[in-house]
Structures are given as structure tokens and as C-alpha cells.
Amino acid sequence: MTASSDEGRIRDLAMYLRRALESVPRYKLPITMQEFPRGACGEASLLLGALLADHGLHGFKYVSAARGRIDDGTWTSHAWLASGSLIVDITADQFSDAPAAVIVARNSAWHDKFTIEKTHPSDFRATYSLGNGDLQALLVRLQAEFEGDVSGVDKRGEF
């Protein structure tokens, strides 16, 4: 993947997935995503990683990071995707200081406030986890509902 030449496609896919997830009634989401975007950054990032891979956009890593301190109650964790200096985050607005709901940017100063704890492949299908079945089912439903058409990012359907 050449991230600079594909940034427009990446942004379109990120916005597509964000809007698709917003259109799903909360009770139809996996329990870990029912307060989307709050607390859903991990699963949303993994879904985005799979969607990007399905569209030939490889080379992303899932980033797990944290900021703040446990002893004063400011500690929080967050997850997003990265490829080199390109950050792709579809749940940033769960934090009041985030510059936007969806961030597709190079060298994000806001993300620099977090300390990276670990990274791993961004496509959840590349690793085994108990939640993979829920994520795969949701990805298939979202792609079927929106017919995989990211050119019509504003398209909304009943789920």
C-alpha cells in the first residue's frame, strides 16, 4: 500500500464504517460496542482493519495505547490503526479533547499524547480471538447492508 496515494480511499472507508456503525441499533451490536463510540475503539479498529484489507489496503497495524495515571483517575486507553505516520481513528470523539470524531491524518498531535503499549495486525481475521465470530458477522452484515459501496458514504439503510 502507498498510503499517500490511497489516503482518499482510506478516509472514505473510515467514514463509511463510522456511519454504518452509527446506523445500527445498539442492541444489534456486539455487547462491547453497544455504547459506540465510547469503549468500542478496539473492535471498531479491528473492523476497519478488515475492511481496509478487503479493499486492498494493507500494511496497517492495530495500536493499543494509554494516557493519564491510574493513581489520580486520569488513566484511559484507546485503540486506532496506523501505517507509518498515517493514523486512522473512527472513535476519537469518545474523548472530549479529540479534534474530530474521525481522524485520518499524518503525525497526529492528539494521538501523540498516548503511550503505545502494543501493536498487532489490524485485520482481526489474522489472529484468533473469542470475539472474532461476532466481528465477522457484523462485518458481513454491514457490507451486505451497504452493498460495499463506499462512494455513497452518506447512504443510510435500515439495519
N, C-alpha and C positions, 0 to 999 in steps of 0.2 A: 504494500500500500504506500502511496505517496500522499501523505496526509495533507500537504498544502494544496495539491490539485483536487483532492477529494473533500475538502472542508465543507463545501456547499452541500454535498450529498450527506455528509455526516450530520450537519446541522438539520437538514430536512428529516433524516431518520430519527434524530433525537427529539425533534418537535413532534413528529408523528407518534412516537411511542408515548411521549408525555401526554398528548391529547387523547390518545387511545386509552391509556390507563385512567385518565380523568373521567372518561365516559362510562367506565364500567361501574355498576352499582357496587358499593363497598362489600356487601355480603357475598359477591361473586368472586372476590379476590382471595388469594391465599391469606390466612389469618395474619401473617406477618406483614401484609401490605394493606390491611383494611383501614389504616389511618393515613393513606398516601396523601402527600409525600412524606409525612413525618414517620420516621422509623422504617421506611421502605427503601432506603438508599441502596442497601446491599442487593436485594432481589431485583430492584429496578435496574441497577447497573449490570447485573448478570443477564437480564432480559435484553438490555441494549447491546451487550456484547454478542449475544447470539444473533440478534437482528442485523448488526453490522456484518458479522461473519456471513450470514445468509445473503448479503448484498455484496460480497466480495471484498469487504473492508476488514482486513486482518491486521494483526500487529498491536492490538490493544491489550493492555493489562488492567485487571481489576485492582484498584488501590484501596486499601483499608487504612484509615488514618484516625488520629485523635488530636484533641487540643484541650487545654484547660488543666485543672488539677482536681484530683479526687478529694483531697482534704478540705477544699473550700467550696465544693459543689459545682465547680465550673467545667468539670470534665465532660466531654461528649465525643462520640465517634461519628465517622462519616465514611462513605464509600463513593467512588466515581471511577471512570475509565480514563486511561492515559495512553498516549502513543507519542513517545518522545516528549516534547514540550506541549503537545496538544492535550488539553483537559476537556472531557465531555461529562457533564453532570446534569442529570434531569431532575434532581430532587434538592437542589441547593436552597430553595425557599423554605425548607423546614427550619432554617436558621434565620433569625430576624436581621442579621447583619449581612446576609447574602446580597450581592449586587443584582441578581436576577433569579428567576425560577429555574431557567435552563441556561447553562453556561457551556459554550463551545468556544474556547479561547486558548491562546498560547500564553504560557507563563502567567497563570492567574495568581495575582497577589493575594486574593482571598483564600485560595487553596494552600498557598504558602504558609498560612497561619497554622496549618495542621502538620503534625509529625507523622510521617508514613510509618506504619507498623509492619505491613506486609503487602506483597503483591502476588497475584497468581493469574492464570489465564482468564480472560474476560468472558469466554463462552462457557456457560455452566455445563454444557454437554461434554466438555473436555475432562471433567472431573466427576467423581461420584459423590452424591450427597443425598440424604433422605428427602430433601425438598425439590430435587430435580424433576420429579414427576409432576408436581404442582406447577412449576415454572414452564415445563414443556407444554402442558395442557393449556396454560394461559397464553403462551406464545402462539400456539396453533389457533386458538380462538380469536386472538387479536388479529392475526394475519388473515384469517378467513373473513372476519367481520369487515375489515378494511381492505380486503382483497389485495393486500400487499402494495397498494397504490400510495406511494409517498408523495407523488406530485400533487395530490389533493389533500394536503396535510390538514386542511380545515374541515374535511369531511367528517361528519359525526354520524354514528349509527346507533341504533338501539341494541343493547347487548342482552 
